[in-house]
Amino acid sequence: MADVNVSEGRVSFEPVKGGKSGSTWYKIHGNLEDSPLSPIVVLHGGPGAGHEYLSPLTQLYGKYGIPVIFYDQIGCGRSTHYREKMGDTSFWTFDLFIRELDNLVDHLKIRQRGFFILGQSWGGMLGAVYSTLHPEGLKKLIIASSPASVPLYIVGNDQLRSELPQEVREALKSTDHDGPEYEKASAFFYQQHVCRIDPRPKDVQTAFRNLEEDSTAYMTMQGPSELVITGSLKDWEGWKIAHKIEVDTLVLNGRYDEMTDICVEPWFKAIPRVKWVTFENSSHMAQWEQPDRFLQVCGGFLSA
């Protein structure tokens, strides 16, 4: 498929909770009208990381003929930003992002033909909650490197930290999260458990830059970093409602993932129709660290 149709667009979105009018930017690889296969909607992480770091998924169209829909969730990238909502937990909610997703699905008119969802990290949490609502048209779900329990994510995170060199562990105890020693130690952790490719791919660097340029959603829902969870998601237990997911589901993580087995396993136990695959040579970015295997697993699941 040498000539891939790529299109971009915007759809208006009206947040509740007093937010200004905005819009969601999206990009489609493939032709939604001509393709015989259902498209996949890709939900990025963060929240606030943007779509770019998931660019290897464009190969789902190239290799399997599955049209791929990327979008930047509001608050980041090319969609409307809401910096004035920093710390507003009544604004930054699952409901906000679910309504945005539904708005996009309806705008693209893919509900009747059906669609897949792949959510990575925070995006997998969002995709899972969305799936429990039994949205019309959803056919399959992929939860990639996402915690079923944030408290268990913290437990697993603490275990990973305990295995770091002593000087790194000591530096991470600092409350000065902007200090050079903490930043150096944090970067070491990220190198081990977020993206093991050095240097990081350009599109992965873009994700970190998106979070630096606008950390509003991330700070409010997650906290200062992957290592310090103080936001509104800190007590989230998604596995408690996961039994409501009725579609076939694929759960993924990496052997060195910050999303350790202890926080991923509850998905496997709770979701009725589920398969779990761990990528042995990956951390949090298997789409980059083991791209061929990642596409094979995802493409095979979606095509079956």
Contacts in CASP RR format, 6 or more apart in sequence:
PFRMAT RR
TARGET T0000
AUTHOR 0000-0000-0000
METHOD contacts of the structure
MODEL  1
MADVNVSEGRVSFEPVKGGKSGSTWYKIHGNLEDSPLSPIVVLHGGPGAG
HEYLSPLTQLYGKYGIPVIFYDQIGCGRSTHYREKMGDTSFWTFDLFIRE
LDNLVDHLKIRQRGFFILGQSWGGMLGAVYSTLHPEGLKKLIIASSPASV
PLYIVGNDQLRSELPQEVREALKSTDHDGPEYEKASAFFYQQHVCRIDPR
PKDVQTAFRNLEEDSTAYMTMQGPSELVITGSLKDWEGWKIAHKIEVDTL
VLNGRYDEMTDICVEPWFKAIPRVKWVTFENSSHMAQWEQPDRFLQVCGG
FLSA
1 61 0 8 1.000
1 62 0 8 1.000
1 65 0 8 1.000
4 29 0 8 1.000
4 30 0 8 1.000
4 58 0 8 1.000
4 61 0 8 1.000
4 62 0 8 1.000
5 28 0 8 1.000
5 29 0 8 1.000
5 30 0 8 1.000
5 31 0 8 1.000
6 27 0 8 1.000
6 28 0 8 1.000
6 29 0 8 1.000
6 30 0 8 1.000
7 27 0 8 1.000
7 28 0 8 1.000
7 30 0 8 1.000
8 25 0 8 1.000
8 26 0 8 1.000
8 27 0 8 1.000
8 28 0 8 1.000
9 25 0 8 1.000
9 26 0 8 1.000
9 27 0 8 1.000
10 23 0 8 1.000
10 24 0 8 1.000
10 25 0 8 1.000
10 26 0 8 1.000
11 23 0 8 1.000
11 24 0 8 1.000
11 26 0 8 1.000
11 103 0 8 1.000
11 104 0 8 1.000
11 107 0 8 1.000
12 21 0 8 1.000
12 22 0 8 1.000
12 23 0 8 1.000
13 21 0 8 1.000
13 22 0 8 1.000
13 23 0 8 1.000
13 24 0 8 1.000
13 74 0 8 1.000
13 80 0 8 1.000
13 99 0 8 1.000
13 100 0 8 1.000
13 103 0 8 1.000
14 21 0 8 1.000
14 22 0 8 1.000
15 22 0 8 1.000
15 74 0 8 1.000
15 82 0 8 1.000
15 91 0 8 1.000
15 96 0 8 1.000
15 99 0 8 1.000
16 96 0 8 1.000
16 99 0 8 1.000
17 88 0 8 1.000
17 90 0 8 1.000
17 91 0 8 1.000
17 96 0 8 1.000
18 91 0 8 1.000
19 82 0 8 1.000
19 85 0 8 1.000
19 91 0 8 1.000
20 80 0 8 1.000
20 82 0 8 1.000
22 74 0 8 1.000
22 79 0 8 1.000
22 80 0 8 1.000
23 79 0 8 1.000
23 80 0 8 1.000
24 71 0 8 1.000
24 72 0 8 1.000
24 73 0 8 1.000
24 74 0 8 1.000
24 79 0 8 1.000
24 80 0 8 1.000
24 100 0 8 1.000
24 103 0 8 1.000
24 104 0 8 1.000
25 71 0 8 1.000
25 72 0 8 1.000
25 77 0 8 1.000
25 78 0 8 1.000
25 79 0 8 1.000
26 69 0 8 1.000
26 70 0 8 1.000
26 71 0 8 1.000
26 72 0 8 1.000
26 104 0 8 1.000
26 108 0 8 1.000
27 51 0 8 1.000
27 69 0 8 1.000
27 70 0 8 1.000
27 71 0 8 1.000
28 39 0 8 1.000
28 67 0 8 1.000
28 68 0 8 1.000
28 69 0 8 1.000
28 70 0 8 1.000
28 108 0 8 1.000
29 58 0 8 1.000
29 61 0 8 1.000
29 67 0 8 1.000
29 68 0 8 1.000
29 70 0 8 1.000
30 61 0 8 1.000
30 65 0 8 1.000
30 67 0 8 1.000
30 68 0 8 1.000
31 67 0 8 1.000
32 39 0 8 1.000
32 67 0 8 1.000
32 108 0 8 1.000
32 109 0 8 1.000
32 110 0 8 1.000
35 65 0 8 1.000
35 66 0 8 1.000
35 67 0 8 1.000
37 64 0 8 1.000
37 65 0 8 1.000
37 66 0 8 1.000
37 67 0 8 1.000
37 303 0 8 1.000
38 66 0 8 1.000
38 110 0 8 1.000
38 113 0 8 1.000
38 114 0 8 1.000
38 115 0 8 1.000
38 116 0 8 1.000
38 139 0 8 1.000
39 66 0 8 1.000
39 67 0 8 1.000
39 68 0 8 1.000
39 69 0 8 1.000
39 108 0 8 1.000
39 110 0 8 1.000
39 115 0 8 1.000
39 116 0 8 1.000
40 57 0 8 1.000
40 60 0 8 1.000
40 66 0 8 1.000
40 67 0 8 1.000
40 68 0 8 1.000
40 69 0 8 1.000
40 115 0 8 1.000
40 116 0 8 1.000
40 117 0 8 1.000
40 118 0 8 1.000
40 302 0 8 1.000
41 69 0 8 1.000
41 71 0 8 1.000
41 101 0 8 1.000
41 104 0 8 1.000
41 105 0 8 1.000
41 110 0 8 1.000
41 115 0 8 1.000
41 116 0 8 1.000
41 117 0 8 1.000
41 118 0 8 1.000
42 51 0 8 1.000
42 54 0 8 1.000
42 57 0 8 1.000
42 68 0 8 1.000
42 69 0 8 1.000
42 70 0 8 1.000
42 71 0 8 1.000
42 118 0 8 1.000
42 119 0 8 1.000
42 120 0 8 1.000
43 73 0 8 1.000
43 101 0 8 1.000
43 117 0 8 1.000
43 118 0 8 1.000
43 119 0 8 1.000
43 120 0 8 1.000
43 123 0 8 1.000
43 124 0 8 1.000
43 126 0 8 1.000
43 127 0 8 1.000
44 50 0 8 1.000
44 51 0 8 1.000
44 53 0 8 1.000
44 54 0 8 1.000
44 70 0 8 1.000
44 72 0 8 1.000
44 73 0 8 1.000
44 119 0 8 1.000
44 120 0 8 1.000
44 121 0 8 1.000
44 122 0 8 1.000
44 123 0 8 1.000
44 207 0 8 1.000
45 119 0 8 1.000
45 120 0 8 1.000
45 121 0 8 1.000
45 122 0 8 1.000
45 123 0 8 1.000
45 124 0 8 1.000
46 121 0 8 1.000
46 122 0 8 1.000
46 123 0 8 1.000
46 211 0 8 1.000
46 217 0 8 1.000
46 218 0 8 1.000
46 222 0 8 1.000
47 73 0 8 1.000
47 75 0 8 1.000
47 76 0 8 1.000
47 92 0 8 1.000
47 97 0 8 1.000
47 122 0 8 1.000
47 123 0 8 1.000
47 217 0 8 1.000
47 218 0 8 1.000
47 221 0 8 1.000
47 222 0 8 1.000
48 73 0 8 1.000
48 75 0 8 1.000
48 76 0 8 1.000
48 77 0 8 1.000
48 122 0 8 1.000
48 210 0 8 1.000
48 211 0 8 1.000
48 214 0 8 1.000
48 215 0 8 1.000
48 217 0 8 1.000
48 218 0 8 1.000
49 76 0 8 1.000
49 121 0 8 1.000
49 122 0 8 1.000
49 207 0 8 1.000
49 208 0 8 1.000
49 210 0 8 1.000
49 211 0 8 1.000
49 218 0 8 1.000
50 72 0 8 1.000
50 73 0 8 1.000
50 76 0 8 1.000
50 77 0 8 1.000
50 206 0 8 1.000
50 207 0 8 1.000
50 210 0 8 1.000
51 70 0 8 1.000
51 71 0 8 1.000
51 72 0 8 1.000
51 77 0 8 1.000
52 203 0 8 1.000
52 206 0 8 1.000
52 207 0 8 1.000
52 210 0 8 1.000
53 201 0 8 1.000
53 203 0 8 1.000
53 204 0 8 1.000
53 206 0 8 1.000
53 207 0 8 1.000
53 285 0 8 1.000
53 288 0 8 1.000
54 70 0 8 1.000
54 120 0 8 1.000
54 203 0 8 1.000
54 287 0 8 1.000
55 203 0 8 1.000
56 287 0 8 1.000
56 288 0 8 1.000
56 291 0 8 1.000
56 294 0 8 1.000
56 295 0 8 1.000
57 68 0 8 1.000
57 70 0 8 1.000
57 118 0 8 1.000
57 287 0 8 1.000
57 295 0 8 1.000
57 298 0 8 1.000
58 68 0 8 1.000
59 291 0 8 1.000
59 295 0 8 1.000
60 66 0 8 1.000
60 68 0 8 1.000
60 295 0 8 1.000
60 298 0 8 1.000
60 299 0 8 1.000
60 302 0 8 1.000
61 67 0 8 1.000
61 68 0 8 1.000
63 295 0 8 1.000
63 299 0 8 1.000
64 299 0 8 1.000
64 300 0 8 1.000
64 302 0 8 1.000
64 303 0 8 1.000
66 116 0 8 1.000
66 299 0 8 1.000
66 302 0 8 1.000
66 303 0 8 1.000
69 104 0 8 1.000
69 108 0 8 1.000
69 110 0 8 1.000
69 115 0 8 1.000
71 79 0 8 1.000
71 104 0 8 1.000
72 78 0 8 1.000
72 79 0 8 1.000
73 79 0 8 1.000
73 97 0 8 1.000
73 100 0 8 1.000
73 217 0 8 1.000
74 80 0 8 1.000
74 81 0 8 1.000
74 82 0 8 1.000
74 96 0 8 1.000
74 97 0 8 1.000
74 100 0 8 1.000
75 81 0 8 1.000
75 82 0 8 1.000
75 214 0 8 1.000
75 216 0 8 1.000
75 217 0 8 1.000
76 210 0 8 1.000
76 211 0 8 1.000
76 214 0 8 1.000
76 217 0 8 1.000
77 210 0 8 1.000
77 214 0 8 1.000
81 214 0 8 1.000
81 216 0 8 1.000
82 91 0 8 1.000
82 216 0 8 1.000
82 217 0 8 1.000
83 214 0 8 1.000
83 216 0 8 1.000
85 91 0 8 1.000
85 92 0 8 1.000
85 216 0 8 1.000
85 220 0 8 1.000
86 216 0 8 1.000
86 219 0 8 1.000
86 220 0 8 1.000
87 216 0 8 1.000
87 219 0 8 1.000
87 220 0 8 1.000
88 220 0 8 1.000
89 220 0 8 1.000
89 221 0 8 1.000
89 231 0 8 1.000
89 232 0 8 1.000
91 220 0 8 1.000
92 216 0 8 1.000
92 217 0 8 1.000
92 220 0 8 1.000
92 221 0 8 1.000
92 232 0 8 1.000
93 232 0 8 1.000
94 126 0 8 1.000
94 129 0 8 1.000
97 126 0 8 1.000
98 126 0 8 1.000
98 129 0 8 1.000
98 130 0 8 1.000
98 133 0 8 1.000
101 126 0 8 1.000
101 127 0 8 1.000
101 130 0 8 1.000
102 135 0 8 1.000
105 111 0 8 1.000
105 115 0 8 1.000
105 135 0 8 1.000
110 137 0 8 1.000
111 135 0 8 1.000
111 136 0 8 1.000
111 137 0 8 1.000
112 137 0 8 1.000
113 137 0 8 1.000
114 137 0 8 1.000
114 138 0 8 1.000
114 139 0 8 1.000
115 137 0 8 1.000
115 138 0 8 1.000
115 139 0 8 1.000
116 138 0 8 1.000
116 139 0 8 1.000
116 140 0 8 1.000
116 141 0 8 1.000
116 142 0 8 1.000
116 302 0 8 1.000
117 127 0 8 1.000
117 130 0 8 1.000
117 131 0 8 1.000
117 138 0 8 1.000
117 140 0 8 1.000
117 141 0 8 1.000
117 142 0 8 1.000
118 141 0 8 1.000
118 142 0 8 1.000
118 144 0 8 1.000
118 298 0 8 1.000
119 126 0 8 1.000
119 127 0 8 1.000
119 142 0 8 1.000
119 143 0 8 1.000
119 144 0 8 1.000
119 146 0 8 1.000
120 144 0 8 1.000
120 145 0 8 1.000
120 146 0 8 1.000
120 287 0 8 1.000
121 144 0 8 1.000
121 145 0 8 1.000
121 146 0 8 1.000
121 259 0 8 1.000
121 284 0 8 1.000
122 146 0 8 1.000
122 221 0 8 1.000
122 222 0 8 1.000
123 146 0 8 1.000
124 143 0 8 1.000
124 144 0 8 1.000
124 146 0 8 1.000
125 146 0 8 1.000
125 147 0 8 1.000
125 233 0 8 1.000
125 236 0 8 1.000
125 238 0 8 1.000
127 141 0 8 1.000
127 143 0 8 1.000
128 141 0 8 1.000
128 143 0 8 1.000
128 146 0 8 1.000
128 148 0 8 1.000
128 238 0 8 1.000
128 242 0 8 1.000
128 245 0 8 1.000
128 267 0 8 1.000
129 238 0 8 1.000
129 241 0 8 1.000
130 138 0 8 1.000
131 138 0 8 1.000
131 141 0 8 1.000
131 244 0 8 1.000
131 245 0 8 1.000
131 246 0 8 1.000
131 247 0 8 1.000
131 249 0 8 1.000
132 241 0 8 1.000
132 242 0 8 1.000
132 244 0 8 1.000
132 245 0 8 1.000
134 244 0 8 1.000
134 246 0 8 1.000
138 247 0 8 1.000
139 247 0 8 1.000
140 247 0 8 1.000
140 248 0 8 1.000
140 249 0 8 1.000
140 250 0 8 1.000
140 301 0 8 1.000
140 302 0 8 1.000
141 245 0 8 1.000
141 247 0 8 1.000
141 248 0 8 1.000
141 249 0 8 1.000
141 250 0 8 1.000
142 249 0 8 1.000
142 250 0 8 1.000
142 251 0 8 1.000
142 252 0 8 1.000
142 298 0 8 1.000
142 301 0 8 1.000
142 302 0 8 1.000
143 249 0 8 1.000
143 250 0 8 1.000
143 251 0 8 1.000
143 252 0 8 1.000
143 267 0 8 1.000
144 252 0 8 1.000
144 253 0 8 1.000
144 286 0 8 1.000
144 287 0 8 1.000
145 252 0 8 1.000
145 253 0 8 1.000
145 254 0 8 1.000
145 257 0 8 1.000
145 258 0 8 1.000
145 259 0 8 1.000
145 284 0 8 1.000
145 285 0 8 1.000
145 286 0 8 1.000
146 259 0 8 1.000
146 264 0 8 1.000
146 267 0 8 1.000
147 153 0 8 1.000
147 236 0 8 1.000
147 259 0 8 1.000
147 263 0 8 1.000
147 264 0 8 1.000
148 237 0 8 1.000
148 238 0 8 1.000
148 239 0 8 1.000
148 242 0 8 1.000
148 263 0 8 1.000
148 264 0 8 1.000
148 265 0 8 1.000
148 266 0 8 1.000
148 267 0 8 1.000
148 270 0 8 1.000
149 236 0 8 1.000
149 237 0 8 1.000
149 238 0 8 1.000
149 239 0 8 1.000
149 263 0 8 1.000
149 266 0 8 1.000
150 229 0 8 1.000
150 233 0 8 1.000
150 234 0 8 1.000
150 235 0 8 1.000
150 236 0 8 1.000
150 237 0 8 1.000
150 263 0 8 1.000
151 234 0 8 1.000
151 235 0 8 1.000
151 237 0 8 1.000
152 262 0 8 1.000
152 263 0 8 1.000
152 266 0 8 1.000
153 229 0 8 1.000
153 258 0 8 1.000
153 259 0 8 1.000
153 260 0 8 1.000
153 263 0 8 1.000
154 229 0 8 1.000
154 234 0 8 1.000
155 262 0 8 1.000
155 263 0 8 1.000
156 260 0 8 1.000
156 262 0 8 1.000
156 263 0 8 1.000
157 226 0 8 1.000
157 227 0 8 1.000
157 258 0 8 1.000
157 260 0 8 1.000
159 260 0 8 1.000
159 262 0 8 1.000
160 189 0 8 1.000
160 192 0 8 1.000
160 193 0 8 1.000
160 258 0 8 1.000
160 260 0 8 1.000
161 169 0 8 1.000
161 172 0 8 1.000
161 189 0 8 1.000
161 227 0 8 1.000
162 169 0 8 1.000
164 172 0 8 1.000
164 185 0 8 1.000
164 188 0 8 1.000
164 189 0 8 1.000
164 192 0 8 1.000
165 188 0 8 1.000
167 185 0 8 1.000
168 185 0 8 1.000
168 188 0 8 1.000
168 189 0 8 1.000
169 185 0 8 1.000
171 181 0 8 1.000
171 182 0 8 1.000
171 184 0 8 1.000
171 185 0 8 1.000
172 182 0 8 1.000
172 185 0 8 1.000
172 186 0 8 1.000
172 189 0 8 1.000
172 227 0 8 1.000
174 181 0 8 1.000
174 182 0 8 1.000
176 182 0 8 1.000
177 183 0 8 1.000
177 186 0 8 1.000
177 224 0 8 1.000
177 225 0 8 1.000
177 228 0 8 1.000
186 225 0 8 1.000
186 227 0 8 1.000
189 226 0 8 1.000
189 227 0 8 1.000
190 226 0 8 1.000
191 198 0 8 1.000
192 256 0 8 1.000
192 283 0 8 1.000
193 256 0 8 1.000
193 257 0 8 1.000
193 258 0 8 1.000
193 283 0 8 1.000
193 284 0 8 1.000
194 226 0 8 1.000
194 258 0 8 1.000
194 283 0 8 1.000
194 284 0 8 1.000
194 285 0 8 1.000
195 201 0 8 1.000
195 204 0 8 1.000
195 283 0 8 1.000
195 284 0 8 1.000
195 285 0 8 1.000
195 288 0 8 1.000
195 289 0 8 1.000
196 256 0 8 1.000
196 282 0 8 1.000
196 283 0 8 1.000
196 285 0 8 1.000
196 289 0 8 1.000
197 204 0 8 1.000
197 285 0 8 1.000
197 288 0 8 1.000
197 289 0 8 1.000
200 208 0 8 1.000
201 288 0 8 1.000
204 285 0 8 1.000
204 288 0 8 1.000
211 218 0 8 1.000
219 231 0 8 1.000
220 231 0 8 1.000
220 232 0 8 1.000
221 231 0 8 1.000
221 232 0 8 1.000
221 233 0 8 1.000
222 229 0 8 1.000
222 231 0 8 1.000
222 233 0 8 1.000
223 229 0 8 1.000
223 230 0 8 1.000
223 231 0 8 1.000
224 230 0 8 1.000
226 258 0 8 1.000
238 266 0 8 1.000
239 266 0 8 1.000
239 267 0 8 1.000
239 269 0 8 1.000
239 270 0 8 1.000
240 270 0 8 1.000
242 266 0 8 1.000
242 267 0 8 1.000
242 270 0 8 1.000
242 271 0 8 1.000
243 270 0 8 1.000
243 271 0 8 1.000
243 272 0 8 1.000
245 271 0 8 1.000
245 272 0 8 1.000
246 272 0 8 1.000
246 273 0 8 1.000
247 273 0 8 1.000
248 273 0 8 1.000
248 274 0 8 1.000
248 275 0 8 1.000
248 301 0 8 1.000
249 267 0 8 1.000
249 271 0 8 1.000
249 273 0 8 1.000
249 274 0 8 1.000
249 275 0 8 1.000
250 274 0 8 1.000
250 275 0 8 1.000
250 276 0 8 1.000
250 277 0 8 1.000
250 297 0 8 1.000
250 298 0 8 1.000
250 301 0 8 1.000
251 264 0 8 1.000
251 267 0 8 1.000
251 268 0 8 1.000
251 271 0 8 1.000
251 274 0 8 1.000
251 275 0 8 1.000
251 276 0 8 1.000
251 277 0 8 1.000
252 276 0 8 1.000
252 277 0 8 1.000
252 278 0 8 1.000
252 279 0 8 1.000
252 286 0 8 1.000
252 294 0 8 1.000
252 297 0 8 1.000
252 298 0 8 1.000
253 259 0 8 1.000
253 260 0 8 1.000
253 261 0 8 1.000
253 264 0 8 1.000
253 278 0 8 1.000
253 279 0 8 1.000
253 286 0 8 1.000
254 278 0 8 1.000
254 279 0 8 1.000
254 280 0 8 1.000
254 282 0 8 1.000
254 283 0 8 1.000
254 284 0 8 1.000
254 286 0 8 1.000
255 278 0 8 1.000
255 279 0 8 1.000
255 280 0 8 1.000
255 281 0 8 1.000
255 282 0 8 1.000
255 283 0 8 1.000
256 282 0 8 1.000
256 283 0 8 1.000
257 264 0 8 1.000
257 282 0 8 1.000
257 283 0 8 1.000
257 284 0 8 1.000
258 283 0 8 1.000
258 284 0 8 1.000
259 284 0 8 1.000
261 278 0 8 1.000
264 276 0 8 1.000
265 276 0 8 1.000
267 274 0 8 1.000
267 276 0 8 1.000
268 274 0 8 1.000
268 276 0 8 1.000
275 301 0 8 1.000
277 297 0 8 1.000
279 286 0 8 1.000
279 289 0 8 1.000
279 290 0 8 1.000
279 293 0 8 1.000
279 294 0 8 1.000
281 289 0 8 1.000
281 290 0 8 1.000
282 289 0 8 1.000
282 290 0 8 1.000
282 294 0 8 1.000
283 289 0 8 1.000
286 293 0 8 1.000
286 294 0 8 1.000
287 294 0 8 1.000
END
